[in-house]
Amino acid sequence: MSEVKLFRITGDLRKHGENLHFKKEIRALKKEDALAALYADMGSRHKARKFQIAIKTVEEVPETGERA
């Protein structure tokens, strides 16, 4: 069985000539699924297209430890 993991994704959203920094935590089975969920969420909430989202880091966060 696969285990659901928590991923912290940071990056910039480029809209209207501004770079808006974001940090988002998403639960997914693998990194690719987390990125797909991020693109869908940002597109839905902010009407952002994939080329407007610049991903800086994707890291797996241990769920038992404290989050920063």
Beta strands, then each sheet from edge to edge (+ up, - down):
strand 1: 5-15
strand 2: 18-28
strand 3: 53-61
sheet 1: 2+ 1- 3+
end
